Amino acid sequence: MEFLNNLVEVFTYDSSKPLVFSSGEFLLLFIFFLLIYNLIFRHKRATTIYIVAFSFFFYYKSSGVYLWILFLTTLLSYFFGKLLSEADSSKKQTTPNKRKLFLVLGILPPILTLVYFKYTNFFMFNFSQIVGGNFAFHDIFLPIGISFYTFQSLSYIIDVYRKNVEPADNFLDFAFYLTFFPQLVAGPIVKANLFLPQLKKTPEVSQKNAYEGLWMIVIGLFKKAVIADYIVQYNDLVFAAPANYNGFENLMAVFGYALQIFCDFSGYSDMAIGIGKIMGYDLGINFLSPYKSRSVSEFWKRWHISLSSWLKEYIYIPLGGNREISAFSIYAVPTCLVLTSALTCRWQYTLFLFGVCILSLLAYKTKKNVLTILSLVSATVYAVAVFFESLLCFAIIVVCILVWILVIARPSASKMIKTDINLLLLMLIGLGRSAWSCFGC
């Protein structure tokens, strides 16, 4: 009877113990998975069904009922990718507007789902603060890995729309690509043109790949379970009450946090890449010794490479980031200001700054000196007001304003920052979120 209870426990979701790579339960499951995988990996159909089934089971053990979101995202993304493909191959001439409609319908559901789960709590909390705390709302759980598989599904649909990649041959192949369990919950974000061609040939299962993959798993496990999980205990103590510690101890906590997030993120990525390598699949490289970088630009080319390249290819360049004077160069810095304010300081400051950004953009478009002066004076007053709330937030906003002035006053200056403006945006938002979570600004 006890054996049956333990068996049922293995196959059911426990919210207090979600399945993660660094757990002993996953290690045992993966060993049993490999025993069967080693017998069938040469048979494409059986391998695909087996891995897709295990991937859905893995996600169920990690997120429970939120498995349905992953399944619907997989189904809708495949369906609209198929529509785009059939529209291209159809003998009848398909209008560009129809293809754009398929694109919008394909990317809108995953985007709205991601926004709902990731930002509803944030907006509702601030709304409750605005109305005096009388608004009650329910805490919304963020499904594990939703950002990663959402970004991956978006890249697939966009690439099919751009005709940069051939669509998946069938639903099972696409489900394999989107739900492949090593990279499902913590990345890396794998592009379709890298992964889908691998499904058309027998996986390269070899002793060399097994040793390399096992070594990466050991390194990743050490980073995550030994370094990151150990350091976080001390970081949390300091960040919970920074005033109780001296300057050196606070500085060490900041350095410790930098080491913690690197070992946390890269540890999971190393384990995912290693598991994929053991199975004969290449997931690319996600971290390339980022703390050895000699500049901020180089750092972001080495840090979470799959995410940085995704943002560059699907947001930065489409908004004109690769052109000499782009809309992105003009709008990115005000966006930094608004988001940094929203994430690090009081909500009313964000509303004020939003107005400042509108004035400045109007000033840039209309070339009205009065509006320009008014905008910059307002932004300076805002920075001074924020100074008394958070020194970190103040420093971030001053940098934003200086870059903003440079872009507005000398459009040719955007040549100097066009390749790094998206990295600046990520860096400032990341610093803002860290300050908000750590210091309670």
C-alpha positions in Angstrom: 0.0 0.0 0.0 2.8 2.4 0.9 4.5 1.6 -2.5 1.3 2.5 -4.3 1.0 5.8 -2.4 4.6 6.6 -3.3 4.0 5.7 -6.9 0.9 8.0 -7.0 3.0 10.8 -5.4 5.6 10.5 -8.2 3.0 11.0 -10.9 1.0 13.8 -9.2 1.8 17.5 -8.8 2.8 18.8 -5.4 2.7 22.6 -5.2 5.1 22.5 -2.2 7.7 20.5 -4.1 7.6 21.5 -7.8 10.0 19.4 -10.0 13.3 21.1 -10.8 16.5 20.0 -12.4 18.4 20.3 -9.1 16.1 17.9 -7.2 16.8 14.2 -6.5 13.4 13.3 -7.9 14.3 14.7 -11.3 17.6 12.8 -11.3 15.8 9.5 -10.7 13.1 10.3 -13.4 15.8 11.3 -15.9 17.7 8.0 -15.3 14.5 6.0 -16.0 13.8 8.3 -19.0 17.2 7.6 -20.5 16.9 3.8 -20.1 13.9 3.8 -22.4 15.2 6.6 -24.6 18.4 4.6 -25.3 16.3 1.8 -26.8 14.1 3.9 -29.1 16.1 7.0 -30.1 16.8 5.6 -33.6 13.1 5.4 -34.3 11.9 9.0 -35.1 8.2 8.7 -34.5 8.5 6.7 -31.3 11.2 9.1 -30.0 9.1 12.2 -30.8 6.0 10.8 -29.0 8.0 9.7 -26.0 9.8 13.0 -25.6 6.7 15.1 -26.1 4.8 13.0 -23.5 7.7 13.2 -21.0 7.9 17.0 -21.6 4.3 17.6 -20.8 4.6 15.3 -17.8 7.7 17.3 -16.6 5.8 20.6 -17.0 2.8 19.2 -15.1 5.1 18.2 -12.3 6.6 21.7 -12.3 3.4 23.8 -12.7 0.4 21.6 -12.2 -2.9 22.7 -13.9 -1.0 25.4 -15.8 -0.1 22.7 -18.2 -3.2 23.7 -20.2 -1.6 27.0 -21.0 1.4 25.3 -22.5 -0.8 23.0 -24.5 -3.0 25.8 -25.9 0.1 27.9 -26.8 1.5 24.9 -28.6 -1.7 24.2 -30.4 -2.4 27.8 -31.5 1.2 28.5 -32.5 1.3 25.4 -34.7 -2.1 26.2 -36.2 -1.3 29.8 -37.2 2.2 28.8 -38.4 0.4 26.3 -40.6 -2.0 29.0 -41.9 1.0 31.2 -42.8 2.7 28.4 -44.6 -0.4 27.4 -46.5 -1.0 31.0 -47.5 2.5 31.1 -49.0 2.1 27.9 -50.9 -1.4 28.5 -52.0 -2.0 28.7 -55.7 -4.3 31.6 -55.1 -2.7 34.9 -54.5 -2.8 35.7 -50.8 -2.9 39.4 -49.9 -0.2 40.9 -47.5 -3.0 42.0 -45.2 -4.3 38.5 -44.8 -0.8 37.2 -43.9 -0.5 40.1 -41.4 -3.8 39.1 -39.9 -2.6 35.5 -39.4 0.6 36.9 -37.8 -1.4 39.1 -35.4 -3.8 36.4 -34.5 -0.9 34.0 -33.9 1.2 36.3 -31.6 -1.6 38.0 -29.7 -2.9 35.1 -27.6 0.6 34.2 -26.1 1.5 37.9 -25.6 -1.8 38.6 -23.7 -1.4 35.4 -21.7 2.1 36.4 -20.7 1.1 40.0 -19.8 -1.9 38.7 -17.7 0.1 36.3 -15.6 3.3 38.3 -15.3 2.0 41.9 -14.8 -1.6 41.7 -13.4 -0.4 41.5 -9.8 1.9 44.5 -10.4 -0.8 46.7 -11.9 -3.5 45.6 -9.5 -1.2 46.3 -6.5 -0.5 49.8 -7.7 -4.2 50.4 -8.5 -5.0 49.4 -4.9 -2.4 51.9 -3.7 -3.9 54.7 -5.8 -7.4 54.1 -4.4 -6.2 54.0 -0.9 -5.7 50.2 -0.4 -9.4 49.5 -0.5 -9.3 47.3 -3.6 -8.9 43.6 -2.9 -7.4 41.4 -5.5 -6.3 37.7 -5.7 -2.7 36.9 -6.0 -2.0 35.4 -9.5 0.5 32.6 -9.7 3.2 32.9 -12.4 3.5 29.6 -14.3 7.0 28.4 -14.5 8.8 29.0 -17.8 5.9 30.9 -19.4 8.3 33.6 -20.7 10.6 31.1 -22.3 8.0 29.1 -24.2 6.1 32.3 -25.1 9.1 33.9 -26.7 9.9 30.7 -28.5 6.4 30.4 -29.9 6.5 34.1 -31.0 9.9 33.6 -32.8 8.5 30.6 -34.6 5.4 32.4 -35.9 7.4 35.5 -36.9 10.1 33.5 -38.6 7.5 31.6 -40.6 5.9 34.9 -41.5 9.2 36.3 -42.7 9.9 33.0 -44.5 13.1 32.6 -42.6 12.3 29.0 -41.5 10.3 26.1 -42.9 7.3 25.3 -40.6 7.3 22.1 -38.6 6.2 19.0 -40.6 3.5 18.1 -38.2 2.1 18.9 -34.8 4.2 16.4 -32.9 7.5 17.9 -34.3 6.4 21.4 -33.3 5.3 20.2 -29.9 8.8 18.6 -29.6 10.4 21.9 -30.5 8.3 24.1 -28.1 8.0 21.8 -25.1 11.4 20.0 -25.1 11.8 19.6 -21.4 15.5 20.5 -20.8 14.9 24.1 -21.9 11.2 24.4 -21.2 11.3 26.1 -17.7 14.5 28.1 -17.6 15.8 28.4 -21.2 17.8 28.8 -23.3 15.4 30.2 -25.9 16.0 28.0 -28.9 15.2 29.3 -32.4 13.3 27.0 -34.8 16.0 27.2 -37.5 18.5 25.7 -35.1 16.3 23.0 -33.6 13.7 21.9 -36.2 16.4 20.6 -38.7 17.8 18.4 -35.9 14.4 16.6 -35.7 14.8 15.4 -39.3 17.8 13.2 -38.5 18.8 10.6 -35.9 20.0 12.2 -32.6 23.8 12.1 -32.2 23.9 9.9 -29.1 27.6 9.1 -28.4 30.0 8.5 -25.6 31.6 11.9 -26.3 28.3 13.8 -26.1 27.3 11.9 -23.0 30.6 12.8 -21.1 30.3 16.5 -22.2 26.7 16.7 -21.2 27.3 15.0 -17.9 30.1 17.4 -17.2 27.9 20.4 -18.0 25.2 19.0 -15.7 27.7 18.7 -12.8 29.0 22.2 -13.3 25.4 23.6 -13.6 24.3 21.7 -10.5 27.3 23.0 -8.6 26.5 26.6 -9.6 22.9 26.3 -8.7 22.7 24.1 -5.6 26.1 24.9 -4.0 26.9 28.5 -4.9 23.6 30.3 -5.7 21.5 28.6 -3.0 24.2 29.1 -0.4 24.9 32.8 -1.1 21.2 33.8 -1.3 20.8 33.1 2.4 23.3 35.9 3.3 22.1 38.2 0.5 18.6 38.0 1.8 19.6 38.9 5.3 21.3 42.1 4.2 18.7 43.1 1.6 15.9 42.6 4.2 17.4 45.3 6.5 20.4 47.1 4.8 20.5 49.7 7.5 21.5 47.1 10.1 24.8 46.4 8.2 27.8 48.6 7.5 28.8 49.8 4.0 31.3 46.9 3.4 28.7 44.3 4.3 26.2 45.9 1.9 28.8 46.1 -0.8 29.6 42.4 -0.3 25.8 41.6 -0.6 25.7 43.5 -3.9 28.7 41.5 -5.2 27.1 38.3 -3.8 23.9 39.1 -5.6 25.8 39.4 -8.9 27.3 36.0 -8.3 24.0 34.6 -7.2 22.0 35.5 -10.3 24.8 34.4 -12.6 25.1 31.0 -10.9 21.3 30.7 -10.8 20.7 31.5 -14.4 23.8 29.9 -16.0 23.5 26.9 -13.7 20.0 26.0 -15.1 21.2 26.8 -18.6 24.2 24.5 -18.2 22.1 21.7 -16.9 19.5 22.1 -19.8 22.3 22.2 -22.4 24.0 19.2 -20.8 20.8 17.2 -20.7 20.1 18.0 -24.4 23.6 17.0 -25.3 23.3 13.6 -23.6 20.2 13.1 -25.7 22.0 14.2 -28.9 20.5 17.6 -29.3 22.3 21.0 -29.6 20.7 23.9 -27.6 23.5 26.3 -28.3 25.4 28.4 -25.7 23.7 30.8 -23.3 26.3 32.2 -21.0 29.9 32.9 -22.2 31.9 34.1 -19.1 30.0 37.4 -18.9 32.0 38.8 -16.0 35.2 38.6 -18.1 33.7 41.3 -20.3 35.6 44.5 -20.8 32.6 46.7 -21.6 28.8 46.8 -21.0 28.2 46.0 -24.6 30.4 43.0 -24.5 28.8 41.9 -21.2 25.3 41.8 -22.7 26.6 39.8 -25.7 27.8 37.2 -23.2 25.0 37.3 -20.7 21.8 35.2 -21.5 22.8 35.1 -25.2 19.5 33.5 -26.3 17.4 36.2 -24.7 19.6 39.1 -25.8 19.6 37.9 -29.4 15.8 37.3 -29.3 15.3 40.9 -28.1 17.6 42.2 -30.8 16.1 40.2 -33.6 12.4 40.6 -32.8 12.2 44.0 -31.1 15.3 46.1 -31.5 15.9 45.7 -35.3 12.1 45.7 -36.3 11.8 49.1 -34.5 14.7 50.5 -36.6 17.6 49.7 -34.2 19.9 48.9 -37.1 19.3 52.2 -38.9 21.3 55.4 -38.5 18.6 57.4 -36.8 15.8 55.2 -35.7 12.5 55.5 -33.9 13.9 53.0 -31.4 16.8 55.5 -30.6 14.2 58.2 -29.8 11.6 56.1 -27.9 13.9 53.7 -26.0 15.3 56.2 -23.4 11.8 57.6 -22.4 10.7 54.0 -22.1 13.7 53.3 -19.8 12.6 56.3 -17.7 9.0 55.2 -17.4 9.7 51.6 -16.6 12.5 52.3 -14.2 10.2 54.7 -12.3 7.4 52.2 -12.3 9.7 49.4 -11.0 11.8 51.3 -8.5 9.9 54.3 -7.2 6.4 55.4 -6.3 3.6 55.0 -8.8 2.7 58.7 -8.9 6.2 59.6 -10.1 5.6 57.3 -13.1 2.4 59.1 -14.1 4.3 62.4 -13.9 7.2 61.1 -15.9 4.9 59.7 -18.5 3.7 63.3 -19.2 7.2 64.5 -19.4 8.0 61.8 -22.0 5.0 62.8 -24.1 6.1 66.4 -24.0 9.6 65.5 -25.0 8.5 63.4 -27.9 6.2 66.1 -29.0 9.1 68.5 -28.8 11.3 66.2 -30.9 8.6 65.8 -33.5 7.5 69.5 -33.7 11.0 71.0 -33.0 9.4 73.4 -30.5 12.2 74.8 -28.3 9.7 75.8 -25.6 8.4 72.2 -25.3 12.0 70.9 -25.3 13.0 73.2 -22.5 9.9 72.4 -20.5 10.4 68.7 -20.9 14.0 68.8 -19.8 13.2 71.1 -16.8 10.4 68.7 -15.8 12.7 65.7 -16.1 15.4 67.4 -14.0 12.8 68.3 -11.3 11.7 64.7 -11.3 15.2 63.5 -10.9 15.8 65.8 -7.9 12.5 64.6 -6.3 13.5 61.0 -6.8 16.9 61.7 -5.2 15.2 61.6 -1.8 13.6 58.3 -2.5 16.4 56.2 -3.9 20.0 57.0 -4.9 20.2 54.1 -7.3 17.0 55.1 -9.0 18.3 58.7 -9.2 21.5 57.6 -10.8 19.7 55.5 -13.4 17.3 58.3 -14.3 20.2 60.8 -14.6 21.9 58.5 -17.1 18.7 58.2 -19.0 18.2 61.9 -19.2 21.7 62.5 -20.4 21.4 60.0 -23.2 17.9 61.4 -24.0 19.3 65.0 -24.3 22.1 63.7 -26.5 19.7 62.0 -28.9 17.2 64.9 -29.1 19.9 67.6 -29.4 22.1 65.8 -31.8 20.3 63.1 -33.8 23.6 62.1 -35.4 24.7 61.0 -31.9 22.4 58.0 -32.2 25.1 56.5 -34.4 27.2 56.0 -31.3 24.4 54.3 -29.2 22.3 52.6 -31.8 23.9 49.2 -31.3 23.8 49.4 -27.5 20.5 51.2 -26.8 18.5 47.9 -26.4 21.2 46.7 -24.0 20.9 49.9 -22.1 17.2 49.4 -21.9 17.6 45.9 -20.5 20.4 46.9 -18.1 18.4 49.8 -16.6 15.2 47.8 -16.2 17.2 44.9 -14.6 18.9 47.3 -12.2 15.5 48.9 -11.4 13.9 45.6 -10.7 16.8 44.5 -8.5 16.6 47.7 -6.5 12.8 47.4 -6.1 13.0 43.8 -4.9 16.0 44.2 -2.7 15.7 47.6 -1.1 11.9 48.1 -1.3 12.1 51.5 -3.0 
